[in-house]
Structures are given as structure tokens and as C-alpha cells.
Amino acid sequence: MEHRARKRFGQNFLSDPNIIRKIVDAIRPLPDDLMVEIGPGLGALTEPLLERLEHLHVVEIDRDLIARLHQRWMPERLSVHQGDALKFDFGALATDGRALRIVGNLPYNISTPILFHLAQCADKVRDMTFMLQKEVVMRMVAEAGSEAYGRLSVMLQYRFHMERLFDVPPGAFRPVPKVMSSIVRMIPLPAEQLTARDQALLGEVVAAAFGQRRKTMRNTLRNYLGEADFAALGIDPGLRAERLAVADYVAIANYLADR
């Protein structure tokens, strides 16, 4: 029986064999990798991944799809975790000292919260390769000063090295989405490069700065910094949030943490 894509789960199933091969080649799975796929769906990526892996974990929310996965693969090859990826403890899978490799065609309706959720377990991750809406990927990799640069750019670039690999056209999916997709690779940065003394405070400052994009830092951060503070930091309070580099936000957060 054919599975109908469910809008509430943001389902668009990958169906182009050439694109699937290209994605798996970009992931480069090795037999003993500890890999987890988010949202395996109808198994378009799952099957070619299992051709190269000894074992794969998948996280799926749709019960009908879970039943299909159980029918196709034995538990010694495929561990199926039923649940919402936004609440799933990915770090708990990294039990034997091996770093996790996380892959998937992420549901576009929850892509930003899922990326923030995954960033929390980055210390247990080797790399992540995702398919996302192209617009989201452009925001993830955007440079300071560009229109796409925002809270997502700063918070992810603080934690990861990111690379947009290639685009995936709408015709590669069933049903066909209205948007272009892109493949992005995220590699966690080493601990010594994470210099924010209070990451929650960094997140708070960045959220405040980008909360009203058209206003200057003098206005958006007025609850945190006065003119003398901006002068001490060497930051022009007349700039807008997108003009500041990731390092500037880290400097502000550390200045506030020390105060």
C-alpha cells in the first residue's frame, strides 16, 4: 500500500536515484560508523546507507513508516527509535566512545529548532549532513554583513564549521515541494575554539541583537550595554546586528559575564 505524505510531519520523500547516490557519496559512510538518520521516511537514504554500514539508527515519528521499516530490516541491522527528533536524546546513542554521525532530510517546518537542539550534543558528534530548504542553508552559512546573516548564522557558526555542498531541485521529491533544497555539512569545532564563557548568555545577546533587525545595537542591546561599554569593547553602537562578526558577539557575552 502506498504511503501518503503527511503535511503535519513535513513529509517530502526523496525519489531521484542520482541525487540519492550523490548524497550518500557526500556522507561517505564506513562500515563501523555510528550513524543515525533523522526521518528515514520510505527508506530512500536508509537503504543505500545500509549497503555500506553494518548498523544504522533511525529516528521516526510516523507509526505507519515505523511499521514499514520493521518489515524491511532486522533489528540487528536497523535500530528504529520512535519519537520526535526535537525531543530525542541523540547524545545517549554515543555510548561506546565513538562520535556520532547524524544525517537526514530534515522536515522543513522544524528545521531551525532541530538544528539548535542538535547543537546541544555537538561534543558527541563527528559530523552532520543534512538536506534542508536552500534558504535555511544560505542563512546558516551567511557571512556577516549579508542580508541572510542572522541569529541562526551566529549561533551555528560559533559551534560548527559549515559547508553548503550542492543544491537539490524540487523534482527530486514526491510530493514536489515549492522550494529548492541544499545539502549542508556541519563539523563541530574543537572545544578550545569555543571561547564563550557562558553560552546561554551568548544566545541571549544574539537573540536580543537580531530581535529588531532594523534598529542599531545601541537600541537592541540597551538593557545590556551603555555607551561606555561599547567604547570599552571597541564596537560602534550605531551598527546593526548583521554587521558584527561571531567573534564580536562572543566578546560582548564575555564582557557581560565578567561584569
N, C-alpha and C positions, 0 to 999 in steps of 0.2 A: 504493500500500500504506500502511495506517495505521501511524503510529509509536507504539509503546507507551512510555509514560513510564517512565524508568529511575530506580528508587529510589536507586541509588548516586550518581546525579548530582543528586539532589534535585529531579527534574523535576515541575513542575506547570504546565501550559500555560494561559495566559490565553485565554479564548474569548468573553468578553462584549463585543460591539462598542461598546456605550455607554461601558463602563469604559475600553476601549482609546482611544476618541476623547478621553475626559476626561484620560487620562494624556498623550497627545500634545499636547493643548491646554495642559496644565500645563508641558510641556517647552518649547513654542513654538520649534520648530526653524526656523532661517533657512537659505536655500539654500546659503550658503557656510560654514556652521558645520563645525568639525572635531569630528565626533561619533563616539563608539564605544559600541556596545551590548554589554553582557555577557550571554552566554547567550541568543541570539536564539530558540532553540528552533524552533518551527514557523513563525516569522516574523510572529506576531500584532502585535508592535510594529514590526518591521522594515519591513513593507510600508507602513503609514501614515507612518513616518518618511521613507522613500524618496520618498514623494509630495511631500514638502516639501524634501528635501535633494538636492544634486547628487551627493553621495557619502557613504557610510557605512562605517565599520569595524565588524566584529563579532568577538567572541572566543567560540569554541565548543569544547567538549571532545569532544562526541559525534560520531563519524565519520559515522554514518548521517545525522544532521542536517546536517552539513557538505556531504555529497553533495547533499542536497535544496536547500540554499542555492545551491550552484554551478549546479544545474539551473535555478533560478528567475531568478537575476540575473547579469548580465555583470560581470566584474571591474572595469570602469571605473565601475560604479555601486556595487558592494559588494566591499570587501576582507575576505576571510574569514581570520582568524588562528586556526589550530588550536592548542589548548593549554589549560592550566589557568589560569584567571584569577588564582589565588593566586600564580602564578609569572610571569605575563605582565608585561613592562615597558611599562606604559601611557605613561609619560613619553617613551618613544622615538618615539611617534607624533606628538608635538608638535615637528616639525622646522622648520616654516616661521614660527615666531614666534607662531602662533595658539594660543590657550589651548584646551585640550581640554574637551569637554562629554561627560560619561560618564553613561550611562543603563542601566537594566536591571531585570529581575525577578530578583533575586539568589536563588540556591539557599539555602534556609533553613538547611541543615546546615553551611554555611561562611560565613554572613553576617558574624559578628564578625571572624574572621581576614581576610576580604576587605576589610572597612572599614579595618582597621589597615594592610593592605597598600596600599590606595589613598591613605591619609593621607600616605604617604611621597612621593608625587608631586604633592601638593596645590599646590605652587608652579607647576605647569604646567597647572593645571585652572581653568576658569572656573566651572563648577558641576557638580553630580552630582544626578541624580534617580533614586531607586530605589524599588522595591517590596520590602518586607520584611515579616516577621512583625510584627504590630502590637505585640506585647510587646517586641520588639527596638527598634522605633521609639520606644516610650514610654521605654525606658531611655536611648536616645540624647538625647532632648530633656528628660529629667527635671531638675528643679531640686534644688539642694542641700537636704537635709532630708527629701526624699521617699524612700519605700521603693525606688522604681525607680532612684534615683541611685546610680551605681557607677563602676567603673573605665572602662567604655565611655563614660559620660556625660562624665567629666572629660577624658579624652584626646581625644575628638572635639570637645567644646565648646572646648577650648583652640585647636583648629586651624580649626574651621568655625562659621559661623552656620548653624543648622539649624531647619527648619520642617516640622512634620507637616502635609501638605496635605489629605488625605482618606483614608478607610478603603475597603477593597475586600473585599466579602463572599466567603466560600468558594465560593459558587455561580458566581463569575465564572471559575473554573478547571476544567480537566479534567486528571487526576482531581481531584475535590473534596477540598481539604486539610481538616484538622480545626481549622484556626486562621484567625483574622481577619488580614487583611493591611492595611498602610498605605503610603501614598506619602510619601516624605520628600525634601525638597530640601536639599542641603548646598552652601554657598558658602564657599570658603576665605577666611579672614581675611587682611587685608593684613600684610605682613612686619613692619611697625612695631608691630603688636599682639601679636606672638609674642615675649614678653619672657623666656622661659625661656632661660638661658644654656647649658644642657645638656639637650636634650630627652630623651636616653636616661636621664639621671638622674631627670628628672621622671617618666618612665614607670615607673622602678624604685620610686620613692617611692609613687606612686599604687597600684601593684600590691601593695606591702607593706601599705599602709594598709587596702586593701579585702580583703586575703588572709584575714583573720578578722574578718568584719563585726561580730560581737557584742562584740569587745574594743575597749578605748579606744585612742586614739593613743599614750598612754604605753606601752602594751604592743606594739602593732603596729609602732611606729617606734623601739622601744628601741635597735635597732642603729644608728640614725641620730642620734637626739636625746635629750639628757638634760633634766632639769627646768629647768636654767638656759637651755638653748637654746629651750625652749618659751616661757619668760618673755621672752627677747630677741625672739622672734617675735610675742609678744602672742597666743599661741594656747593655749587651755585644753587641757592634756593629757588631761583627763577626758572629752573629747568623742569620739564615734565618728566613723569616716571620713566617713559621709554628711552630717555637719553642716558640713563645710568646703567653702567655695566653690572654684572653679577657681583663682582668684587666690591663695588660701591655699596651695594645693599648689605653685603657681609660686614663691611666696615661700619656702617650705621648700626647694625644689630649688635656688633661687638662693643661699640662705643656706648650704647644704651645698657648692655649687660654689665659693663664695667662701672657704670654710673650707679 
